[in-house]
Amino acid sequence: MAYDLLLGYEGAFADGLDAKAADDLSMAFVTPYFAKHHGGTGVNIAWSLRLLGGDPLLVSTVGKDGGAYTALIEERGINTGYIEQLDDHMTATAIIGTDNRENQIIFFHPGADAHGSLPDLSQDRDDLSYAIVSPRNQTLMMEMLRWCHEYGVPCLFDPGQQMMAFSDDDLERAVDLCTGVIGNEHEWNLLTERLNTTEGDLLKRVEYIVVTKGDKGLTIYTQDDEINIAGCKAEKVINPTGAGDALRAGLLKGLSSGWSLRDAGRLGAAMGSFVVEIEGTLLETLDEGILEERLKNAYG
């Protein structure tokens, strides 16, 4: 759970960066666009899952400014029983700058989450169909992966922007504890470099790998297949922040419903296409008829 501060830059970040001056970097981007929204990978995924008729269980930590946020998602029917509030800290905050090429620079303050703990979920085991361990305190991520492995809960490992916080040894252990790995192209390339591995080698250790590609869709690798799923076209693009989390929600909804990886991935791509059409990361509503029409138009 986090607050998102969204900044929009009208130029391209790359035009202002000089690789030769990287050792002496001091620069500023003027951003005419500014907005503050509720966000965080956990809420983004749970919110979209709820819109799809799922019953998500969110495990997270907020600070002294998180009470109203917790109440908001509880009003949406999301189980908040395992959200921890620490009054000595502020809620995590992400500052996300986006340029005119949809490239992003993100600064993240972990706030209360850096001091959080995991609850005992063992009594809920029989009600859990699938889990995703997305970016937060990396120690808690490892603990959650171990719990899922111990209790036999199928689990996606989603290191995201926390990739650099993991040691190589922890990344190795995380891969061996999960059912599948998900990340964007940059994150996937970074993971393979860190582990000195390839898709083929990693698929000896996990059931599948999901590589998201923005508006170009996603690719799902299994031992037997390479499933390429084209992007689902949005009517307009306002801001890409949160689209990857909506994709994860659609993927999880499909997997927990027993769908094929291909169909689950298609649902994920469609969900992501709705989120890029809004300023924040949380859709107010989801029209199932429009969702079905968009899926049909994209995939037949």
Secondary structure as GFF3:
##gff-version 3
##sequence-region A 1 300
A	DSSP	beta_strand	2	8	.	.	.	ID=ss1
A	DSSP	three_ten_helix	13	16	.	.	.	ID=ss2
A	DSSP	three_ten_helix	19	24	.	.	.	ID=ss3
A	DSSP	beta_strand	33	39	.	.	.	ID=ss4
A	DSSP	alpha_helix	41	51	.	.	.	ID=ss5
A	DSSP	beta_strand	60	62	.	.	.	ID=ss6
A	DSSP	alpha_helix	67	75	.	.	.	ID=ss7
A	DSSP	beta_strand	83	85	.	.	.	ID=ss8
A	DSSP	beta_strand	92	98	.	.	.	ID=ss9
A	DSSP	beta_strand	104	109	.	.	.	ID=ss10
A	DSSP	three_ten_helix	111	115	.	.	.	ID=ss11
A	DSSP	three_ten_helix	122	127	.	.	.	ID=ss12
A	DSSP	beta_strand	131	133	.	.	.	ID=ss13
A	DSSP	alpha_helix	138	151	.	.	.	ID=ss14
A	DSSP	beta_strand	155	157	.	.	.	ID=ss15
A	DSSP	three_ten_helix	160	165	.	.	.	ID=ss16
A	DSSP	alpha_helix	168	177	.	.	.	ID=ss17
A	DSSP	beta_strand	180	184	.	.	.	ID=ss18
A	DSSP	alpha_helix	185	195	.	.	.	ID=ss19
A	DSSP	alpha_helix	199	202	.	.	.	ID=ss20
A	DSSP	beta_strand	208	212	.	.	.	ID=ss21
A	DSSP	three_ten_helix	214	216	.	.	.	ID=ss22
A	DSSP	beta_strand	218	222	.	.	.	ID=ss23
A	DSSP	beta_strand	226	229	.	.	.	ID=ss24
A	DSSP	alpha_helix	243	256	.	.	.	ID=ss25
A	DSSP	alpha_helix	261	275	.	.	.	ID=ss26
A	DSSP	alpha_helix	288	299	.	.	.	ID=ss27
###
